Amino acid sequence: MPISVTGSLTSEVRIEPGDWIFGDEDGVLAIPKDALDEVLAKPEEAKDIEDQVREAVQAGRRLHKYGRL
């Protein structure tokens, strides 16, 4: 059974069964179950880029192709 809570950016956030909820002293994050794979892939992509940049720095190569770091 879904629930609704007041959001900071919207008047209502709907939480469905299977959604992932994370919280700490700064707030709460709700990730819809349908977006979970995409959301979890983002940190992996960032780590891959960070690894490439680290290797480039160690090799003394230019970093312009990585854009904004």
Secondary structure, 3 states (H helix, E strand, C coil): CCEEECCCCCCCEEECCCCEEEEECCEEEEECHHHHHHHHHHHHHHHHHHHHHHHHHHHCCCCHHHCCC
